Amino acid sequence: MSKKARLIAAILLLLVLAGGGWLYARQAAMRGGPALTFYGDVDIREVQPTFNASGHIASMPVQEGAVVHRGELLARLDDTRYAASLAQAKATAQNLKAALDKLLAGSRPEEIAQAKATMDALRITYRNDEVRYRRYAALAVTHAATLQQRDDARAAFEAAGQQYAAAQQAYILALKGPRQEDIDAARAAYAAATAAVALAQRAYDDTSLHAPADGVIEDRILEPGDMASPSVPVFTMALTSPLWVRAYVPESELGRIRYGMAATVTTDSEPGTVYHGWVGYLSPTAEFTPKTVETPGLRTALVYQMRVYVCDPRDQLRLGMPATVHIDPQQAPPPARPGCGGGHAGGG
């Protein structure tokens, strides 16, 4: 190739490059600028489950690093005292329930029949003593009977009358059954006993510690045999959902970020994998750039904390892992709150 031809080729190449640069700049200007890049690290929530009761730990079936699910048993206390209290409360409630049922059932037919038979027998005695008294009263007038005999007969007659009246009232009470006030008192006592059973049951249930959510056991703070209480954590547990990257937006870029915008996340540990996510939080207040975050701007510049929630179906992201966030500022806003759905992570 001649020198002239090489010169022409070089000029054409420069023209192509200049045109491409101009076209890229024009498209970038039409899009509102290039994609935004932020630097941060993976963050998750941690919880420290505690017992809601006090006692010595009897067993801890999970080890550090175990993946647990919501409601899974993590540890159990010695429940001897709590089981005894629960049994006592149940027995008391059963006793009071039986007493209430007895009052609600009222008098048995046999009790009513017995009260009526007693009343009938005393009525016969009363009538007989009345006849006997009148006979002695008539004989005393003609001195055929002594005054003492008359008086004894009258006393027996009056006593029989009182006994008969008492038997009548007993029969009426047997027909009516227990008083409503006694039933109400028995019902209140049974309700209190039922509440005591529920309280004892809750205390017994609190001897078991269950996972509050899906997560990973990071640390076993206590061990079997240790004394546990509501103020002493038993585990440190990392919640696997939600998972986000904590990054910081400079004030100059804040106007280009909106809640719900789609984002992609990459890490140094998995350079070929792109994790998809969305902007789930923007701090309403400014702060100084944390020393652990590197940005192109000055460290003293004001920034706003941003959380980019990330879908990680392969469980590759770890707490504190450095991550890079990429956001297209000219994307259309999502029609609804974004989510992981069927999984958005994949190789890039």
Secondary structure, DSSP 4 states (H G I P E B T S, - for coil): --HHHHHHHHHHHHHHHHHHHHHHHHHHHHHTSSPEEEEEEEE--EE----SS-EEEEE----TT-EE-TT-EEEEE--HHHHHHHHHHHHHHHHHHHHHHHHHH-S-HHHHHHHHHHHHHHHHHHHHHHHHHHHHHHHHHTTSS-HHHHHHHHHHHHHHHHHHHHHHHHHHHHHH-S-HHHHHHHHHHHHHHHHHHHHHHHHHHTTEEE-SSSEEEEEE-S-TTSEE-TTS--EEEEE-SS-EEEEEEEGGGGGG--TT-EEEEEESSSTTEEEEEEEEEE-SS-EEPPTT---SS-TTSEEEEEEEEE--TT----TT-EEEEEE-TTPPPPSS----TT---EE-
